[in-house]
Structures are given as structure tokens and as C-alpha cells.
Amino acid sequence: MKICVASQNPVKIAAAREAFEKVFPESVCDVVALAAPSGVPDQPLGDNETLLGAQNRADYAQGEAQDCDFWVSLEGGIDVVGEQYFTFAWFVIQAADGRISRTRSMTLPLPGKVMQLVREGIELGYAFDQLYELKNSKHSDGAFGIITEGLHTRKSVYFDSLCCALMPFKNTVFQENI
């Protein structure tokens, strides 16, 4: 099974590989990484913009790596409910047979100091790096790992969400609707 991940971020690649291996243990997974443009700002705001970024990345990857069985994209974003800001991600998985699955991750409340930097134009990962004196946190535990003190990490949230996004391709109950 050949899988194209529409990113070169090692956390996204590892989460995708582990999710496919967990959901399809009988398959040998060949994972390739492809830098794919999102077509949205570096820091997507809101549900629609974040989902659009994920969809654009998946479409680009499918156009560029046509010999794959699946194309996977992950796009992190920020949303606001009332006065509270949250981070989350959208996942799009497209299959060679034309099926598409979309899933949204759990959300994580963001501290005001981080959002102040984001409102000044700094991408979320860099805002955390600046405030907590880290380097390239979005390629490691990310906001989830920092705020939950390792209880959840960017990779663990992505892995769980991707496993859910793969269910329409694995669970026969979805095939009744095709």
C-alpha cells in the first residue's frame, strides 16, 4: 500500500505511517512525503479555512503522486468560541478508488500570551517557541505536548484522528453507503 503524506513535517509523516500500520496491519505501508501548498495563510483561522488548507494539500498531492493508493493531508488551525481560542487540525484522506474521508481532531484551549503573538502575525508553532524558549516545537510535541505536559502530543492527537479518518476505508459498515 503506497501512501503519500502531503507534508514533510516528520510528526505528520510518523503519525500517518503509524495510523495506517495500526488500521491495516496486514499491509506493508510505503509512505512518501511531498511538500504540498495549502493555498491558505500559514496560520489558518477558523474551521472552513483550515479544512480548505487540508483539502488543497490532499488534492495537490494526488495530482503530483498519482501512483499512490492514498493521499493524506493534515492542516492545523485556530478557532475561537466566544473569547476562548483553540487549536485543532483537519485531516483529509483520499483513496485511489475516489473515496474521501475527513476528520477533525480534538481541540485544545490556547493561552492568551500565545494568542497575542498569533494576532501579531506569528504562526502558532513559532509563538510557542518564542514564549517557551523552544526550537521547532511543531516538529516535535507541538502545542498539545506543551500545554498538556506530554499527556497528549501533536503526534498522538494526529495518530488518533487519522485512525478515525481511516475507518470509512476499513469498516464495512461504511461500504453499505457506497
N, C-alpha and C positions, 0 to 999 in steps of 0.2 A: 504494500500500500504506500503510495507516494503522496506526501503531504507538503504543501507549500505554505509556510507561515509568512504573512505579509509584514515582516519586520526583521530587523537584525538585532533587536534587543534580546540578549541572552535569557532574560527572565521569561519573556513571551515564548521564545523557542522551546525552552525547557518545559514550561507548563503545557504547551501544546503536545510535545512529544510524550510526556508522562500521561496526559489525558487519553490520547489515542491508544497508548500501550495498555492502559488500565481498562478502557472500554472495549478494545479489540485485542485481547491477549493472544488470540490465535494468529494474529497477523504480524508480519515483520514490517515495521514502520521506517520508511526512508523519509527523513524530514529535511527539506531545503528551506533556506531563508532568503527572502527577497525584500530589499528596501522598497517600500510602496508609499507613494504620496497619499495623504488623506484628503486633500482638497479643502480642508477646514483649517482654522487657526491652530498654531502649535498647542494652545491650551483651549480645547473645545469647551464651550459653555452651554449647558442645557442638554436635555435628553436628545432632542432632534439633531443638533449639530454633532453630538458625539456619535450617535448611530450613523449619521451620514458619513462621518470620517471612517468608521469601521466598514461600511458598505463600499465606499470608494476604494479602500485598500484591498478588500477582497476582490472586487471587480478588476482592479489593476493587476493583481497577482494572477488571476485566472487568465487574463489576456496575455501575460508575459510568460507564464509557466504552464503551457497548455497540456503538457504530458502528465499532469498530476491527477490523483483521484479526489483530493480535497484541497480547498484553499481556505485558509484560516486567517482572520484578522481580529485584532484586539485594539480597542481605542478607549483610552481613559479620558474622563471628563469631569467637570464640576457642575453641580446643580445647586439651586437654592430653593428652600422651602421656608417661607416666612423670612426670618432673618438668619436662619442657620444654613451654612454652606456644607455640601457633602461632596466627596469624591466617589466615583464608581467607574465601571467600564462596560462597554458594549462589545459583544462577540458575534461575529458573523462566520458561519461555516457554509461553504458552497461545495456541493458534490458534483462530480463529473456527469451524473445522471440528471442534473438540473435541480435537485432538491436544495433548499436553503434552510438553515436554522439560525435563529437569532436569539441571544440570551443576554440579559443584563445581570451584572454582579450585584452583590450586596453593596450597601452604601456605608460610608464612614464619615462621621462629622469632622469638620476641619476647624482648627483653632483660628481665632481672629487674627493673630500675628501672621499666620501663613497667608490668609486671605488678603491681608493688607498688601503683601508683596505681589500676590497674583493680580490684584486690582491695579497695581503699578506696572503691570505688563510682564511679570516674571512667571515662567511656566512652573507648575506645581512642584515638580521634582527639584528644580533649581531653588525654589523658595525654601523647601525643606533643607536642602544642602546648605543654604546660606544661614538659616536660623539655627540649625543644629550642628554646624561646622562639619558637614559630611561631604563626601565626594561621590558624585554619580549614584545617588541613592535609588534612582529609578531603574538602575540595572542591578539592584540587589533587593532589599526588603521593601523599599518604597514607603509611601505614606502609611499603608496598613501596618507594616512592620514597626515603623517608628512610633505611631500612636498607640498600637496595641501591645507594644513592648515585646513583639515577637509572637504573640498569641496567634495572629494571622499575619501573613506576609503577602506581598504582591503576588508572588508565585503561588502560594496556597489558595488565594482567592481566585486567581486566574485558572488554576487547575480545577477547582470545584465547579466553577462556572462553565468551563469548557466541557467537563464531563456531562453536565446537564445539557449543554448545547448539542452534544453528540447523540442524545437519546433518540431523536427522530430517525437517525440512521441505524440505530441498533435495536430499539424496542419495536417489536412487531405491531403493537397497538397503534403506532403512528402510520403504519403501512396500510391500515384499513381505510385511511382517508385519502390515499393517493389515487 
